[in-house]
Amino acid sequence: MTSTSTYSASETYTHTDIATVIKRFTADIVMIAQSSDAITEQKARQYAQDVNELAINGYLKKVDLTLFGGGAEVRAAQYTVNTSSGELSMSRPGGVRWPRVNQPYLRIILSYTSAYNAAAKEAMKGKLNINWTPTNENTSHSALKSSGNRDYTKNGWGMQRQDFAA
């Protein structure tokens, strides 16, 4: 079974451009997994594949990664999609060598665009690795301090990473 979709928009980026940016996100989440030992590298790659799939389909708004140690926030990174990223410059992935903590837990929360409606969710079934469920978790990271950022962009599609640390 095959399916095709078309849409018209004024964006100048392609699926390849999005995939290039997501490769940088993937490098980050794999580095977080390896350094913190909160999830396996394989699981990190599954999350990254879902982020890629949602981004390519225009459904991804933001990704929030938070490392908890013993129930307390230790580090976080928020990746906000920017579809008019002409003013951003490409950064190299990195700077996310997170510490190993007691009782590590990596929480990953996705925020979606308004295009991710019931029909879109149905169309995405079977394409995602993770069973994503709704949440009302707070992602303000008020217990942490902003500690820098990086921008990943290609031809007008980008992700702006905001880092938080204790």
Residue pairs with C-beta under 8 A, 6 or more apart in sequence:
7 58
11 83
11 156
11 157
12 155
12 156
13 83
13 154
13 155
13 156
13 157
14 155
15 56
17 154
17 155
17 156
17 157
18 52
18 55
18 56
18 154
18 157
19 52
19 56
20 154
21 55
21 152
21 153
21 154
21 157
21 158
21 159
22 48
22 51
22 52
22 55
22 159
24 91
24 92
24 93
24 152
24 159
25 48
25 51
25 63
25 79
25 93
25 152
25 159
26 44
26 45
26 48
26 52
27 93
27 94
28 77
28 93
28 94
28 96
28 161
29 44
29 47
29 48
29 65
30 41
30 44
30 45
30 48
31 93
31 94
31 96
31 97
32 38
32 44
32 65
32 67
32 77
32 96
32 98
32 106
33 39
33 40
33 41
33 43
33 44
33 106
34 41
35 96
35 97
35 98
35 99
35 100
36 67
36 75
36 98
36 99
36 100
36 101
36 104
36 106
37 100
37 104
38 67
38 98
38 104
38 105
38 106
39 47
39 106
46 129
46 130
47 108
47 129
47 130
49 129
50 110
50 128
50 129
50 130
50 132
51 60
51 63
51 110
53 124
53 127
53 128
54 60
54 110
54 112
54 116
54 124
54 128
55 81
57 120
57 124
58 113
58 115
59 112
59 113
59 115
59 116
59 120
59 124
60 81
60 110
60 111
60 112
60 113
61 80
61 81
61 110
61 111
61 112
61 113
62 78
62 79
62 80
62 81
62 110
62 111
63 78
63 79
63 108
63 109
63 110
63 111
63 159
64 76
64 77
64 78
64 79
64 107
64 108
64 109
64 110
64 111
64 139
65 76
65 77
65 78
65 79
65 106
65 107
65 108
66 73
66 75
66 76
66 106
66 107
66 108
66 109
66 139
66 141
67 73
67 74
67 75
67 76
67 98
67 101
67 104
67 105
67 106
68 74
68 101
68 103
68 104
68 105
68 106
68 107
69 99
69 101
69 102
69 103
69 104
69 105
70 101
70 102
70 103
71 103
72 143
73 141
73 143
73 144
73 164
73 166
74 98
74 99
74 101
74 165
74 166
75 98
75 99
75 144
75 163
75 164
75 165
75 166
76 139
76 141
76 144
76 163
76 164
77 96
77 161
77 162
77 163
77 164
78 139
78 141
78 161
78 162
78 164
79 159
79 160
79 161
80 159
80 160
80 162
81 157
81 158
81 159
82 88
82 153
82 157
82 158
82 159
82 160
83 156
83 157
83 158
84 156
85 151
85 153
85 156
85 157
85 158
85 160
86 156
88 151
88 153
88 158
88 160
89 151
89 153
90 151
90 152
90 153
90 154
91 150
91 151
91 152
91 161
92 150
93 150
93 152
94 150
95 148
95 150
95 163
96 163
107 137
109 135
109 137
109 139
110 132
141 164
143 166
144 164
144 165
144 166
145 164
145 165
145 166
146 162
146 163
146 164
147 163
147 164
147 165
148 163
149 160
149 161
149 162
149 163
150 160
150 161
150 163
151 158
151 159
151 160
151 161
152 158
152 159
152 161
153 159
